[in-house]
Amino acid sequence: MVWWLIPAILGVIFVVGIALSTINDWFIENQTVNSSYGEIIRERLKDGNYKVVAGVFNRSGNCTAQQAWEGELDSDLQQAFAGERVIRIEL
């Protein structure tokens, strides 16, 4: 058996999936009393995966926190986007 295949296989299994619950948890952790809304933006990458960027904005429209993830979208996140590129969430 070729032992080097085991880490390679595990690496393939560990493909990062982007879950809506992960993004929601991030919003909860990063909102403040001045937070007004959040936005999630997706961009399809050449390899077929997505880059998703989330931001928390205050009442003045200034970004107070942001985070980016890359990977496959889970079914909940795909449904949330519903063909759109940007999702706005009231906090």
FENRAUR-V757881 format. One record per helix or strand of 3 or more residues. SS is the DSSP state (h for helix, s for strand). FROM is the first residue (numbers start at 1). TO is the last residue. If there is no record, write none. Layout:
ss: [SS,SS]
from: [FROM,FROM]
to: [TO,TO]
//
This chain:
ss: [h,h,s,s,s,h,s]
from: [4,20,35,50,63,75,86]
to: [13,30,44,58,73,81,90]
//
